[in-house]
C-alpha cells in the first residue's frame, strides 16, 4: 500500500474505511458538532461529512461540512444548530465521511445528547 493511508481497504471494492470520531458540545444557545477522521492524511477536496441528528421520535436533521486541511489527521468542518431549532428530548448524532473520487468512507459511533 503506497498511499500511506491508515484506513482499512477492501480488496474487492477498493474502498478504504476510516474511523470517524464525533464530538458534541452544547451551551445555552447551540449544539456544536465536529468530527475527526483518524488516519486520513489526504483528501482531494471532494470529500464531505454528513452529520445526521436523530431525535428519539424519529425526526432527522442532516448538516453537511467539508474536510478541513490540516497536518496529520483531517477534520470535518464544525457545524452547529441553535437549540431553539431542536425540540427537547434525546438526540443522537452520527457522522458519515465520504469521498467517492478517492473511494474513502467512514462512519462514527453514535453520540447522544439531551435538550432540556
C-alpha positions as CSV (number, residue, x, y, z in Angstrom):
1,X,0.0,0.0,0.0
2,X,1.8,3.1,-1.3
3,X,-0.6,5.8,-0.4
4,X,0.2,5.8,3.4
5,X,-3.4,5.7,4.4
6,X,-4.2,4.4,7.9
7,X,-7.6,3.1,6.9
8,X,-8.7,-0.4,6.0
9,X,-9.0,-1.1,2.3
10,X,-11.5,-3.7,1.0
11,X,-9.7,-5.8,-1.6
12,X,-12.8,-6.3,-3.7
13,X,-14.4,-2.9,-3.8
14,X,-11.2,-0.9,-3.3
15,X,-13.0,1.3,-0.7
16,X,-10.9,2.5,2.2
17,X,-12.7,2.9,5.5
18,X,-11.6,5.2,8.2
19,X,-12.5,5.6,11.9
20,X,-14.5,8.8,12.5
21,X,-14.8,10.3,16.0
22,X,-17.7,12.7,16.6
23,X,-17.7,15.3,19.4
24,X,-20.8,17.2,20.5
25,X,-20.8,20.2,22.8
26,X,-23.8,22.2,23.8
27,X,-24.1,25.5,25.6
28,X,-27.0,27.8,26.4
29,X,-27.7,28.6,22.7
30,X,-26.4,25.9,20.4
31,X,-25.3,22.4,19.8
32,X,-21.9,22.2,18.0
33,X,-20.8,19.0,16.2
34,X,-17.3,18.3,15.0
35,X,-15.5,15.2,13.9
36,X,-12.1,13.8,13.3
37,X,-11.2,11.3,10.5
38,X,-8.4,9.2,12.1
39,X,-5.5,8.3,9.8
40,X,-6.8,10.3,6.8
41,X,-3.8,12.1,5.5
42,X,-5.1,13.4,2.2
43,X,-8.5,14.4,0.9
44,X,-8.6,15.8,-2.7
45,X,-11.2,18.4,-1.7
46,X,-14.2,16.5,-2.8
47,X,-14.8,14.7,0.5
48,X,-17.8,15.6,2.7
49,X,-19.1,14.9,6.1
50,X,-22.8,14.5,6.8
51,X,-23.8,14.8,10.5
52,X,-27.2,13.2,11.0
53,X,-29.1,14.3,14.1
54,X,-31.9,11.9,15.0
55,X,-34.5,12.7,17.7
56,X,-35.9,9.8,19.8
57,X,-39.2,10.4,17.9
58,X,-37.5,9.7,14.6
59,X,-37.1,13.3,13.4
60,X,-33.9,13.6,11.3
61,X,-31.8,16.7,10.6
62,X,-28.7,16.5,8.2
63,X,-25.9,19.0,8.4
64,X,-23.0,18.8,5.9
65,X,-19.5,20.1,6.1
66,X,-16.3,20.0,4.1
67,X,-12.9,18.5,5.1
68,X,-10.6,20.9,6.8
69,X,-7.0,20.8,5.6
70,X,-4.6,20.2,8.5
71,X,-1.3,18.4,9.1
72,X,-1.9,14.9,10.2
73,X,-5.4,13.7,10.8
74,X,-8.2,15.5,8.9
75,X,-11.3,17.1,10.5
76,X,-14.8,17.7,9.3
77,X,-15.7,21.3,9.5
78,X,-17.7,22.0,12.6
79,X,-21.5,22.6,12.3
80,X,-23.9,24.0,14.8
81,X,-27.7,24.2,15.3
82,X,-29.5,26.7,17.5
83,X,-31.1,24.9,20.4
84,X,-34.3,26.7,19.8
85,X,-34.5,24.9,16.4
86,X,-34.2,21.5,18.2
87,X,-37.1,20.0,20.1
88,X,-36.4,18.9,23.7
89,X,-35.6,15.3,24.4
90,X,-32.8,12.9,23.5
91,X,-30.9,13.3,20.2
92,X,-28.3,11.1,18.7
93,X,-25.6,12.1,16.1
94,X,-23.7,10.0,13.6
95,X,-21.1,11.4,11.2
96,X,-20.5,9.8,7.8
97,X,-17.5,10.7,5.7
98,X,-17.4,10.0,2.0
99,X,-15.1,10.8,-0.9
100,X,-16.3,8.9,-4.0
101,X,-13.4,10.1,-6.1
102,X,-10.8,8.5,-3.8
103,X,-13.1,5.7,-2.6
104,X,-12.9,6.7,1.0
105,X,-15.6,6.4,3.6
106,X,-16.1,6.3,7.3
107,X,-18.8,6.4,9.9
108,X,-18.7,7.4,13.6
109,X,-20.2,5.7,16.5
110,X,-23.5,7.2,17.8
111,X,-23.1,10.1,20.2
112,X,-26.1,11.2,22.2
113,X,-27.1,14.4,23.9
114,X,-30.2,15.8,25.6
115,X,-32.0,19.0,25.1
116,X,-34.0,20.1,28.2
